[in-house]
Amino acid sequence: MIPNTGSYRLANARLHASLTPEFGAAFDRDGFGLADIAVADGKISSITAHGRSKAPADAIDLAGRIVLPCFIDCHTHIDKGHIWPRKPNPDGTFMGALNATGADRAARWSAEDVARRMDFSLRSAYAHGTRALRTHLDSVAPQEEISWPVFETMRETWRGRIELQGACLLGIEGVRDRRWFDSLAKRVAAAKGVLGVVTYMVPDLEELLDHVFAQAIQHGLDLDFHADETDDVAAISLKKIAEAALWSGFEGNILVGHCCSLARQPDLDVLDTLDKVAKAGLAVVSLPMCNLYLQDRRGDHTTPRWRGVTLLHEMKARGIPVAVASDNTRDPFYAYGDLDMLEVYRMATRILHFDHPVADWPQAVAATPARVMRLDGFGTLAAGGDADFILFKGRSWTELLSRPESDRIVVRGGRAIDRQLPDYAELDELMVE
């Protein structure tokens, strides 16, 4: 459908208002309007309301099919990806995942092993239409000396296809070793990465957060936290992160992932936390597929009673930037997934009710994470911007979100890419003991 010349016009495309900010046209109740898109030299040269002018005879009529900007996936773990065949989660619980991953990391995560699994994951994400991706990197010693060089090489290899960001990942207790943590922060800064930790309700949490923020300020780093991935109502580290941001005067971007326990807490506590999160300027990402898999798994043949996601609607109502992302892929934390952000959005719509109205929820997989990741021009469609977008068969949300859209067309720099997904058999030799 897309000519290889790189210069053409798409007529009768269905665009979403929240992802096409400069497009002035009438939109339906789900936020869609019909447009004509002109592409030349890898750029979008114009976006005009369909019917405003006569389309040229050689224009490609999309007949109302949806066109979205390429996805932005702001929370993944491609260093862990695809280890499930050799190290599955024994019981589907969070602790089962933590222990299994730790054992596999210690035994198997050589530079070659990490690089091959990362590349496999990125080829999958690219084929599905992801343009930028932030991955957490397990950075407990000595793994940081292995994974960060691999990541830096991978970032250069994939430059121009997927914009890669890396965030270090370690439990907050690791910050107690100040000398080692400070050297890690310096290493992350040298790699132009993001400083990240997993917060738990340890007795010295506030003191440890103070040091994390101090290191981020010293090195000019943004922050990315895993917080409160539990149903324990006493887990309030999201609030502690917001308080630390306020008292430190931190001016960088802060993204906090999971925040599951917030949905279990009393209303007055929730309101207090959300007010502080909004005031501190935090952004929050929910990981609906992974947390649906891990949270409230009881192990006694009973049905889970809650969804494991955080309060995105309440956050968004306060102006808190919110996103959803892939998280883990075929590892002990999530046995499934393929870094397909359409699948993530489809599941998020069903789990979190991103509908009635649809409003600007599509920003949660595109424009909002792009802003959090400081990626100018990503996550939206605009005249003068890169011609990086996805053509779907669906002509409405109900059509788009009812099928996998496996035959979608991913366009990068104005040209359709080869969407061949990597074969799992490529990883077979890595799974042999």
C-alpha positions as CSV (number, residue, x, y, z in Angstrom):
1,M,0.0,0.0,0.0
2,I,2.8,2.5,0.9
3,P,5.0,3.3,-2.1
4,N,8.7,3.0,-1.7
5,T,9.3,6.4,-3.2
6,G,8.8,8.1,0.1
7,S,6.5,10.7,-1.4
8,Y,2.8,10.2,-1.5
9,R,-0.6,11.3,0.0
10,L,-2.8,9.3,2.2
11,A,-6.5,10.3,1.9
12,N,-9.4,9.7,4.3
13,A,-7.2,8.7,7.2
14,R,-8.7,8.6,10.7
15,L,-6.6,10.5,13.2
16,H,-7.1,11.1,16.9
17,A,-7.3,14.6,18.3
18,S,-5.1,14.0,21.3
19,L,-2.3,12.8,19.1
20,T,-2.6,15.4,16.3
21,P,-2.6,18.6,18.2
22,E,-2.3,21.0,15.2
23,F,-5.0,19.3,13.2
24,G,-8.1,21.5,13.0
25,A,-11.2,19.5,12.1
26,A,-14.4,18.0,13.4
27,F,-14.0,15.0,15.7
28,D,-16.4,12.3,16.6
29,R,-17.3,11.3,20.2
30,D,-14.2,9.1,20.4
31,G,-11.9,11.9,19.3
32,F,-11.4,10.9,15.7
33,G,-11.5,13.1,12.6
34,L,-10.8,12.3,8.9
35,A,-7.7,13.8,7.4
36,D,-5.4,13.7,4.3
37,I,-1.7,13.3,5.1
38,A,1.0,14.3,2.6
39,V,4.4,12.6,3.0
40,A,7.7,13.7,1.4
41,D,11.3,13.0,2.1
42,G,10.6,11.1,5.3
43,K,8.6,13.9,6.8
44,I,4.9,14.8,7.1
45,S,4.6,17.8,4.8
46,S,0.9,18.5,5.7
47,I,-2.2,17.3,7.5
48,T,-5.5,18.7,6.3
49,A,-9.1,17.9,7.0
50,H,-10.4,15.4,4.5
51,G,-12.6,17.0,1.9
52,R,-11.2,20.5,2.4
53,S,-9.4,20.1,-1.0
54,K,-9.6,17.6,-3.8
55,A,-7.1,14.7,-3.3
56,P,-4.8,14.0,-6.2
57,A,-5.7,11.1,-8.4
58,D,-2.8,9.0,-7.1
59,A,-3.7,9.5,-3.4
60,I,-4.0,6.3,-1.4
61,D,-7.6,6.1,0.0
62,L,-7.5,4.6,3.5
63,A,-11.3,4.5,3.7
64,G,-11.3,5.8,7.2
65,R,-8.7,3.5,8.7
66,I,-7.0,4.6,11.9
67,V,-3.5,6.1,11.7
68,L,-1.6,6.6,15.0
69,P,1.9,7.8,15.7
70,C,4.5,5.1,16.6
71,F,4.3,4.0,20.2
72,I,6.5,5.1,23.1
73,D,7.1,2.3,25.7
74,C,8.5,3.9,28.9
75,H,8.8,1.0,31.2
76,T,10.3,-2.4,30.1
77,H,12.9,-4.9,31.2
78,I,14.6,-6.2,28.1
79,D,17.6,-7.4,30.1
80,K,15.3,-10.0,31.7
81,G,13.3,-10.8,28.6
82,H,12.7,-14.3,27.3
83,I,14.3,-16.3,30.2
84,W,11.0,-18.0,31.0
85,P,11.9,-21.3,29.2
86,R,15.0,-21.8,31.3
87,K,13.7,-20.2,34.6
88,P,10.0,-20.0,35.0
89,N,8.2,-18.6,38.0
90,P,7.4,-21.6,40.2
91,D,4.1,-20.2,41.6
92,G,3.3,-17.0,39.7
93,T,4.0,-14.7,42.8
94,F,6.1,-11.6,43.1
95,M,8.6,-13.4,45.4
96,G,8.7,-16.4,43.0
97,A,9.6,-14.0,40.2
98,L,12.2,-12.1,42.3
99,N,14.0,-15.3,43.4
100,A,13.9,-17.0,40.0
101,T,15.2,-13.9,38.2
102,G,18.0,-13.5,40.8
103,A,19.1,-17.1,40.3
104,D,19.1,-16.8,36.5
105,R,21.0,-13.5,36.6
106,A,23.7,-14.9,38.8
107,A,24.1,-18.0,36.7
108,R,23.5,-17.0,33.1
109,W,23.6,-13.3,32.4
110,S,26.8,-13.0,30.4
111,A,27.2,-10.1,27.9
112,E,26.4,-12.4,25.0
113,D,23.3,-13.7,26.7
114,V,22.0,-10.3,27.6
115,A,22.8,-8.9,24.2
116,R,21.0,-11.6,22.2
117,R,17.9,-11.4,24.3
118,M,17.8,-7.6,24.2
119,D,18.2,-7.6,20.4
120,F,15.4,-10.2,20.1
121,S,13.1,-8.0,22.2
122,L,13.9,-4.9,20.2
123,R,13.2,-6.5,16.9
124,S,9.8,-7.5,18.3
125,A,9.0,-4.0,19.6
126,Y,10.2,-2.4,16.3
127,A,8.0,-4.7,14.2
128,H,5.0,-3.8,16.4
129,G,5.5,-0.1,15.9
130,T,7.5,1.1,18.9
131,R,9.7,4.2,18.2
132,A,11.2,4.7,21.7
133,L,11.7,2.5,24.7
134,R,13.1,2.8,28.2
135,T,14.4,-0.3,29.8
136,H,15.4,-0.9,33.4
137,L,18.7,-2.7,33.8
138,D,19.3,-4.9,36.8
139,S,22.4,-3.1,38.4
140,V,23.2,-5.1,41.5
141,A,27.0,-5.9,41.6
142,P,28.5,-7.3,39.5
143,Q,25.8,-7.2,36.8
144,E,26.1,-3.5,36.3
145,E,29.5,-4.0,34.8
146,I,28.1,-6.4,32.3
147,S,24.7,-5.0,31.3
148,W,25.5,-1.3,31.0
149,P,28.1,-1.7,28.3
150,V,25.8,-4.1,26.4
151,F,23.0,-1.5,26.6
152,E,25.3,1.3,25.3
153,T,26.3,-0.8,22.3
154,M,22.7,-1.8,21.7
155,R,21.6,1.9,21.9
156,E,24.0,2.8,19.1
157,T,23.1,-0.3,17.0
158,W,19.4,0.6,17.2
159,R,19.8,4.4,16.8
160,G,17.4,5.7,14.2
161,R,15.0,2.7,14.6
162,I,14.3,2.7,18.4
163,E,15.4,5.5,20.7
164,L,16.7,3.6,23.7
165,Q,16.9,4.9,27.3
166,G,18.4,2.9,30.2
167,A,17.5,3.2,33.9
168,C,19.5,1.4,36.6
169,L,17.5,-1.0,38.9
170,L,18.3,-2.1,42.4
171,G,16.5,-2.4,45.7
172,I,16.5,0.8,47.8
173,E,18.6,-1.1,50.4
174,G,21.5,-1.0,48.0
175,V,21.8,2.7,48.5
176,R,23.1,2.1,52.0
177,D,26.5,1.3,50.5
178,R,27.0,4.9,49.7
179,R,30.4,4.5,48.0
180,W,29.1,1.8,45.7
181,F,25.8,3.5,44.9
182,D,27.6,6.8,44.2
183,S,29.9,5.0,41.7
184,L,26.8,3.5,40.1
185,A,25.2,6.9,39.8
186,K,28.4,8.2,38.1
187,R,28.3,5.2,35.8
188,V,24.7,5.9,34.8
189,A,25.5,9.5,34.2
190,A,28.4,8.5,31.9
191,A,25.9,6.4,29.9
192,K,23.4,9.3,29.7
193,G,21.0,7.1,31.6
194,V,18.3,7.5,34.3
195,L,18.8,6.8,38.0
196,G,16.3,4.3,39.3
197,V,15.6,2.2,42.4
198,V,12.9,-0.1,43.8
199,T,11.4,1.4,47.0
200,Y,10.2,-0.7,49.9
201,M,9.0,0.5,53.3
202,V,12.3,0.0,55.0
203,P,12.9,2.0,58.3
204,D,15.5,4.3,56.7
205,L,13.5,4.9,53.5
206,E,13.4,8.7,53.8
207,E,17.2,8.9,54.4
208,L,17.9,6.6,51.5
209,L,15.6,8.6,49.2
210,D,17.4,11.8,50.2
211,H,20.6,10.3,49.0
212,V,19.1,9.1,45.7
213,F,17.8,12.6,45.0
214,A,21.1,14.1,46.0
215,Q,22.9,11.9,43.5
216,A,20.4,12.7,40.8
217,I,20.9,16.4,41.4
218,Q,24.7,16.1,41.5
219,H,24.8,14.3,38.1
220,G,21.9,16.0,36.4
221,L,19.9,12.8,36.1
222,D,16.2,12.1,35.8
223,L,14.6,9.6,38.2
224,D,12.6,6.4,37.6
225,F,11.2,4.4,40.6
226,H,9.4,1.1,41.1
227,A,7.1,1.7,44.0
228,D,4.5,-0.2,46.0
229,E,4.1,-3.2,43.8
230,T,2.0,-4.9,46.4
231,D,-1.5,-5.1,47.9
232,D,-0.1,-4.0,51.4
233,V,-2.0,-0.9,52.4
234,A,1.0,0.1,54.5
235,A,3.1,0.5,51.4
236,I,3.2,4.3,50.9
237,S,6.5,4.9,49.2
238,L,4.8,6.8,46.4
239,K,4.0,9.4,48.9
240,K,7.5,9.3,50.4
241,I,9.0,9.8,46.9
242,A,6.7,12.9,46.3
243,E,7.7,14.3,49.7
244,A,11.4,13.7,48.9
245,A,11.0,15.5,45.6
246,L,9.4,18.5,47.3
247,W,11.9,18.9,50.1
248,S,14.9,18.4,47.8
249,G,13.8,20.9,45.3
250,F,14.4,18.4,42.5
251,E,13.8,19.9,39.1
252,G,14.2,16.8,36.8
253,N,11.6,14.4,35.5
254,I,10.4,11.7,37.9
255,L,8.5,8.6,36.7
256,V,7.1,6.2,39.2
257,G,5.9,2.7,38.2
258,H,3.3,0.3,39.6
259,C,1.9,2.1,42.7
260,C,-0.5,-0.8,43.1
261,S,-1.1,-0.5,46.9
262,L,-2.6,3.0,46.4
263,A,-5.8,1.3,45.1
264,R,-6.2,-0.5,48.4
265,Q,-5.8,2.5,50.8
266,P,-8.4,4.6,52.5
267,D,-9.8,7.6,50.5
268,L,-8.3,10.2,52.8
269,D,-4.8,8.7,52.5
270,V,-5.2,8.4,48.7
271,L,-6.2,12.1,48.5
272,D,-3.2,13.2,50.5
273,T,-0.8,11.1,48.4
274,L,-2.3,12.3,45.1
275,D,-2.1,16.0,46.2
276,K,1.6,15.6,47.0
277,V,2.3,13.7,43.7
278,A,0.6,16.4,41.7
279,K,2.5,19.2,43.6
280,A,5.8,17.4,43.1
281,G,5.3,17.0,39.4
282,L,5.6,13.2,39.3
283,A,4.5,11.1,36.4
284,V,3.1,7.6,36.9
285,V,3.1,4.6,34.7
286,S,0.9,1.6,35.3
287,L,1.8,-1.9,34.0
288,P,-1.5,-3.5,33.6
289,M,-0.6,-6.9,32.1
290,C,2.3,-7.7,34.5
291,N,0.4,-6.5,37.6
292,L,-2.7,-8.4,36.6
293,Y,-0.5,-11.5,36.4
294,L,1.4,-11.1,39.7
295,Q,-1.0,-9.3,42.1
296,D,-3.5,-11.1,44.3
297,R,-2.2,-14.5,43.2
298,R,-3.2,-16.5,46.3
299,G,-1.9,-20.0,45.4
300,D,-4.8,-21.8,47.1
301,H,-7.0,-22.3,44.0
302,T,-9.0,-19.1,44.7
303,T,-9.8,-16.4,42.2
304,P,-8.0,-13.0,42.4
305,R,-10.2,-10.3,43.8
306,W,-8.5,-7.1,42.4
307,R,-6.8,-5.9,39.3
308,G,-3.4,-4.8,40.6
309,V,-3.5,-1.4,38.8
310,T,-3.2,2.0,40.2
311,L,-5.6,5.0,40.3
312,L,-4.8,6.5,36.9
313,H,-8.2,8.2,36.5
314,E,-7.9,10.0,39.8
315,M,-4.3,11.0,38.9
316,K,-5.2,12.3,35.5
317,A,-8.0,14.4,37.0
318,R,-5.3,16.2,39.1
319,G,-3.1,16.8,36.1
320,I,-0.6,14.1,36.9
321,P,0.9,12.7,33.7
322,V,0.0,9.0,33.4
323,A,1.1,6.3,31.0
324,V,0.8,2.5,30.5
325,A,3.7,0.4,29.3
326,S,4.8,-3.2,28.5
327,D,7.0,-4.0,31.6
328,N,8.3,-7.6,31.5
329,T,8.2,-10.1,28.6
330,R,8.3,-13.9,28.9
331,D,10.3,-13.8,32.2
332,P,9.4,-14.8,35.8
333,F,7.6,-11.5,36.3
334,Y,5.3,-12.0,33.3
335,A,5.1,-15.2,31.4
336,Y,3.6,-13.6,28.2
337,G,3.8,-10.5,26.1
338,D,5.7,-9.4,23.0
339,L,6.4,-5.6,23.6
340,D,3.4,-4.8,21.5
341,M,2.0,-1.5,22.8
342,L,-1.3,-2.0,21.0
343,E,-1.8,-5.1,23.1
344,V,-0.9,-3.0,26.2
345,Y,-3.4,-0.3,25.3
346,R,-6.1,-2.8,24.5
347,M,-5.6,-4.6,27.8
348,A,-5.4,-1.2,29.7
349,T,-8.7,-0.1,28.1
350,R,-10.4,-3.2,29.4
351,I,-8.7,-3.3,32.8
352,L,-8.6,0.4,33.6
353,H,-11.7,1.5,31.6
354,F,-10.0,3.9,29.1
355,D,-13.4,4.5,27.5
356,H,-16.8,6.2,28.0
357,P,-15.3,8.6,27.1
358,V,-12.1,7.7,25.3
359,A,-11.1,11.3,25.7
360,D,-7.3,11.7,25.5
361,W,-6.3,8.3,26.9
362,P,-4.4,7.4,23.7
363,Q,-1.7,9.8,24.9
364,A,-0.8,7.3,27.6
365,V,1.1,5.2,25.0
366,A,2.5,8.0,22.9
367,A,2.6,11.7,23.7
368,T,2.7,11.5,27.5
369,P,5.6,9.0,27.8
370,A,7.4,10.9,25.1
371,R,7.3,14.1,27.3
372,V,8.4,12.1,30.4
373,M,11.3,10.7,28.4
374,R,12.2,14.2,26.9
375,L,11.7,13.1,23.3
376,D,10.6,16.1,21.4
377,G,8.5,15.4,18.3
378,F,7.8,11.8,19.4
379,G,4.3,10.5,20.1
380,T,2.3,12.9,17.9
381,L,1.6,13.5,14.2
382,A,2.3,17.0,12.9
383,A,3.3,18.8,9.8
384,G,7.1,19.0,9.6
385,G,7.5,16.0,11.9
386,D,9.0,12.6,11.0
387,A,6.7,10.3,9.0
388,D,6.7,7.6,11.7
389,F,3.2,6.2,12.1
390,I,1.1,3.0,12.0
391,L,-1.7,2.2,9.6
392,F,-4.4,-0.1,11.0
393,K,-7.3,-1.9,9.5
394,G,-9.7,-0.7,12.3
395,R,-11.8,2.4,11.6
396,S,-13.0,2.9,15.2
397,W,-11.8,2.0,18.7
398,T,-14.1,-1.0,18.8
399,E,-12.6,-2.3,15.6
400,L,-9.0,-1.4,16.5
401,L,-9.2,-2.9,20.0
402,S,-11.1,-6.1,19.1
403,R,-8.4,-7.7,17.0
404,P,-4.6,-8.1,17.2
405,E,-4.1,-6.0,14.0
406,S,-1.3,-8.4,13.1
407,D,-1.4,-7.0,9.6
408,R,-0.8,-3.4,10.6
409,I,1.6,-1.3,8.5
410,V,4.4,0.4,10.3
411,V,5.9,3.4,8.5
412,R,9.3,4.8,9.5
413,G,10.7,7.8,7.7
414,G,7.9,7.6,5.2
415,R,8.5,4.0,4.2
416,A,6.9,0.8,5.3
417,I,9.2,-1.5,7.3
418,D,9.7,-5.2,7.1
419,R,7.5,-6.4,10.0
420,Q,8.9,-9.9,10.2
421,L,8.9,-11.0,13.9
422,P,12.0,-12.9,15.2
423,D,11.5,-16.7,15.6
424,Y,11.7,-18.0,19.2
425,A,13.9,-20.8,17.9
426,E,16.7,-18.2,17.7
427,L,16.9,-18.3,21.5
428,D,16.9,-22.1,21.9
429,E,20.6,-22.5,22.5
430,L,20.4,-19.9,25.3
431,M,17.8,-22.1,27.1
432,V,20.0,-25.2,27.3
433,E,21.5,-25.8,30.8
